[in-house]
Amino acid sequence: MTSLLSRLSLLLPLLALAACDLDADIGSPESPETPETSGSLEVNSLVFEDAQQLSAETSSSDFTSFGDLDSDGHIDMVYISDSSLRWLRGDGEHGMVSGDTAAIDQAVAALAAAGEDDLGFTVGAGSREVYRGTVLPTSGGDRLLVELQVHDNAGTWGVVMGVLSPSDDGAWSASLLAASDSWGGLTPLADIDGDGLSEVIIDMDDTLHIAWGGAAEDTETIGAVTLSSIYPEAWTTTVDGDELGFVYACNWAYGVTEIWSWTPTSGLQLVDDTLYGARAHGAGLQGVASDEVWLMQEEGFQRFVSGSPGSMDFNTHDALTDHWGITTGNFDGSGGLTAVMSGTQALRIDGEDGLEAIPLSVPDFSSYSAAAVDFDGDGLDDILVADGQGISWLENISDE
């Protein structure tokens, strides 16, 4: 097993921010090609078109994830419905169609069986419920992180977590990362050690582990946390000076209660355990490197400030009237984090001065089920809403 410190020589500079483009070729996780997000398209006001329906398929899932599962160059969407994984394929023509999940379902069943065996289930299969599916960016075809709750016929329960990987013939294989009789979670990182594969955090039994390259056989324990997270979030970013690491939002259910950071040099460090926030946000999707990491708290943002340990800097603005009604992404083309909410003002990072308001025109939408995705590949994130009405696209036309 490779030690953490031996990987220092492999570290790459901070990765460029990757915008999700459903109609353009998808770059690899270690070197995303996003020439239009360098700031040359930066706009000073935001305008979104009325919602256009992309698919009538409905989603009541709290979690959606985006990636290119079939390596066709178009970003797809993954979500949970009826305790199973669902897949919507980007068709390259500003639409989405249902993907065939038969091979994925077989791999999920194999993962569940491996976890049940690890847990010592002896009575026979009871129920299996997928509660989260997350895209793991991977060159040559994105992989999937899958988390299940399993029960046997005697009432024993456990959590099973692993990686599903596609093959050229359309089949999917499963690799077990962890199984436990207590709650835990997985979350993707960008490629930290420079081998071209994204890493994975395993939060299980109040301890964090890194699966390098998402491989079970190359997993290392990096430290203990106060309480394992059921829906963890982490952002790969520069943590101490220019050293690449991650910022981890520790939560149980929907409330973030602790922020931790990690680098190969400094190890795992507690940043703040006195806060309570709704959600963590980065300037890009999880699984790619992010320039900024923020936590929504009350009517403001806690901004992560690099250091050893780092710190959280509180910023607020009059435009923040409802912290549950905010969607963040690269909406202004700067490559940084911009917050869109109801009303006529959006907020973005203003250098070292905190938050800056810019004019906003956006139709009403449910931020609870919204995600920032560059659907049309113009360098500006759009808003995708997945709810009981289907999948809708609010096009960002701020550069017109």
N, C-alpha and C positions, 0 to 999 in steps of 0.2 A: 504494500500500500504506500503510495507516494505521500510524503509529509507535506504539511502546509507550507513551511518555509522554503522547501525545495522548489515550490512553484513560483517563487517571487521573480525568478529570472524570466519567466514566461509571460508575465503580465503585459498586457497591451495598453496603450493610451486609452483614455475614455472614448468609448464608441460614439459615433455620430448618432443623433436621434433618428429613429426610423419611423416614418409615417406609414400608416397602413393604406395601401393602394389596391383596390379591388380590380383594377383594370390595367395594371402595369406589372412587369416582372418583379418578383420578390427577391430581394438580396438575402445573403446568408446572415446568420445572427451575429457573426463577428465583424462583418464589414457591410452594413446596410448602405445601399446606394440611394441617397436622398438629396440630390443636388439642389432641389428647389426649396429646401427647408433651412438654408444657411442664413436666411435673413433678407435675401434679395427680393422676396415677395412680401415683405412685412407691410401690413396695412394698418391704418390708424382708426378704422371703424369696421364693425362687423355687421354683415347682412346675410340672412338665411332665407331661402325660398320656403314656400309652403311645403308640407310633407307630401312626398310621393311614395306610394306603396311599392315595395320591392318584392314582397311575397305575402300571400294570404296565410301562410303557416304561422300559427300563434305561439307565443312563448310566455309562460307565467314564471319563468326562472328568474331568480335574483341575480344570477351570474351568467354572463356571456363572455366568450373568448374568441379571438380572431387569429387566423393563420392560413397557410396554404397546405391543406392536408393531402391533396392529390397531385401536388407539384405541377399544376397547370399554369402557374404564374398569376393566379387570381386568389385574393384572400377569401376564405370561407368563414362561416360563423358556427360555433359549437355552443350548445346550451343543454339544459336538463329539462326533460318533460316526462312525467309519470315515472320518475326514478330511473330513467334511462337516458343515454346520450343521444342527442339529435344533431344532425349535420346539415347545414345549408351551404351549398356550393355557389361561389361567385361564378356567373356565366360569362363574364367578360363583356356583357352588353347592358350594363347598369341594371342587372337583375340577379335574383338568387333562386336556386331550385333545390329541392330536397335531394340529399345525397344518400346513397345506399349504405346503411350501417350494418349490414349482415356480418361482414368480416370484423368490424369493430366490436359488435356484440359478442362474437365468439371469443375475441381476445379479452373482453371484460369478464366473461364467464371463466376463462382460464386464470385470470388474475384473482378473481374471487375464490376459486378453488385452491389456489396456492396459498392465499391468505388464511382460508379456513383450516387448511392443513397446518400452517404455522401456529395458529391459535389453538390447535388441539381439538377441533370439533370432531366428535366421534359419533354423534347421534344421526347425522345426515343433514343434507342441505335444508335450510328453512327458507329465509327470505334474503334477497340481495337488493340493495337500493343505492344507486349512484346518486351522490349528493353534490358532486362538483366535478367538472371537467375543464381543464385548462390547457391551452396550446403551449407547447414547448418548442420555441423556434429552433429549427434544425436544417442545415444544408441538405438539399436533396429530398425534402419532404418533411414537414413539421410533424413532431410527435405529440402525444397527448398525455397529460397527467390526469389520472383518474383516482377518485376517492369514493369508497363505498362503505356503507354500514351493512354488516352481515349478522344474521341470527341463525342458530341451529334450532332443531325441533324441541330442545329442552329449555329454550329461553335464554341461552347464553348469547351474548352479543359481542361484537368487536368492530374495529375499523381496519380496513384494508386499503393500502395506497400503493400505486405503482405507475409505470410508464408503458404506454402502448406505442409500438414502432411500426411504420408501414414498410412493405417490401415492394419490389418492382412488379410482382405478379398480382398485386392488389390485396394480398393477405396482410393481417396485422398480428404481431406477436406481443406477448405481455411479459413484463419483468417486475417482480415484487420488490418494492423498496422498504415497506414497513407494514407491520400488523400489530395491533395492540387492543387490550380490553378497555382502553380509555380514548378520549377524543384527541385528535391531532389533525395536521393538515400539511399539504405540499404547496410550494409556490416556486415559480421559475425565476432564475436569474439570467443575466446575459452571460456571455463567454468571458469568464474572469481569467483563466489560465492560458488563453490563446490557442487552444487546440481545435477551435472551430465548432465546439459543441457547447450548448447552454448548460449551466449548472442547475441543480435543484436543491432547495432547502427542504429538509424533513423536520417538522416540529412534532415531536412525539414524546410522551412521558416527561414533559417539562424540560426537554433537552433539544437543542438544535444540532442538526447534522447537515453536512453538504455531501450530496451525491455528485461527484465530479463527472461532468458529461452526462448526468442523469443515469449513471451506472451503479447498480446495487453493489457490485464487487469493488467499487472505488469510493466508498462512503466513509467520511470521517466525522467524528464528534467534535463540535467546536465550542460547546458551553451550555450551561443551564440557564433557563429563563424562569420567571415566577410561575407562569401557568401556560400550558400549551394552548395554541390557537386552533380553533376549528376552521376559520376562514383567514389564514395568514396572508399578508401582503408584504412584499419586499421590492426594493428598487435598487438596481445596480447603478452606482454613482461614485464619484470621487468622495472619499470619506475623510481622509486626513491628508491635507495638501493635495497632491496629484495622484495619490494611491487609490487604485480602483478597489472597491469593496461593495458592501450593500448596507442599506438602511432598512430595518425590519419593524413593521407595525404589529405589535403583539396584541391580540384581541381574543375575546370569546364571544361568539355570535357577531353582533354588529357594532360593538363599542371598542375603540382603540384605547388601551389603558397604559401602554408602555411603548417607548421607542428605543431600539437597540441599534448599534452599528457594529460592523466587522470589517477588518482588513487582515490580510495574511500577517502583517507585521504587528499590529496592535491587538489582534484577536477580537473576541466579543466584548463589547462595552455597553453598559447601560447609559443611555442618553438622557432619558426623562421618564419617571414613573409617577409624576404628580398631575398629569393631564388626563383629560377624557375627550376624545374626538370621535367624529362620526365615521370618516373614511380617510385613508391615506391616498395621496395623488402624486404621480410623477409627471414629468414633461413628455413622457412617451408611454407606450404599453409596457406591462411587465414582461420580462424576458428580453428586453433590449435596454441599453444604457440610457440613463436619464440625467439631464443637466440639473434638474431641480426636484426636490421632494418636499411636499407640503402635507400637513394634516389639517383637516377642517375641524375647528373647535369653536363651539358657541357661535358668535357672529364674527369670526375672523379665521385667519390661517396661522398655523405654527409652521415656520419655515426651518428646515434643517440647515444648520451652519456647520461646515466642515471643521473638524478638529479631532483631538485625541484626549478625552472623548469629545464628540461634537456637542452641539447644543441646539435648542429650539427657540426661534425668535418669533414672538407674536406680532402679527400684523392685522390690522382691521381697516374697514372702510365703510362709509355710509351706505354703499350699494349692497352690502351684505346684510340682507334682511331676513333670509331664510336659508340656513346652511344646509338643509336637506334638499333644496332645489337648485343644486349647482352641478354642472357638468364641466370637466376640464379637459383641455387638449391643446394642440398647436393650431389654434383657430386663426391666429393673426400672421402666420408664416414666419415668425421669428425663430422658431425652434424651441421656444420656451413654453412655460405653462400659462394658459389663458383660461379664465373662469367665465362661463356663460350661465346666466340665471334669468328668471323672469324679470321684466322691467326693461329699461332703455339704456342700461349701462352694463358693460362687461369689464372684467378686471384682468390685468396682466402684471407680470413682474416688471418693475421699473428699476433695473440695476440694483443698487444697494439701498434704494429709498423705499422699498416695500411695494405697495400696490398702486397701480395707476388705472383710473377709469377711462374707458373709451366708449364712444357711441355704439349702441347695439339695436338691431332690428331682428327679432326672432319670433316665429309663431309659437303659440303655447305648445308645450310638449311635456311628457312625463320624464323628468330627470332621473327618477328612481330606476328606470329601465333603459337609460340612454348610454351610449358609448361614443367616444370621439374616434372617427375612422376617416381617412382620406379616400372616400369612395370613388371619386373620379380622377384621382391622380394629379391634381393641379397644385399640390404642395400645401394646401390648406385643409385641415381636418374638417370634415362634415359631422353631422350628428345622425346616428342611427338609433332608432327606438324600436325595441323588441318587446311587445306586450300582447295582450289578449286581442288586439285589433290586427295583428300581423307585424311585419317588419317594414318600417318606414324610414325614408331618407330625407333629411332636411339639408339641402345643398347649400354649401357656403359659397356665396357669390361675391364676397367682399372685394375681390380683385377686379371686378368688372366695372 
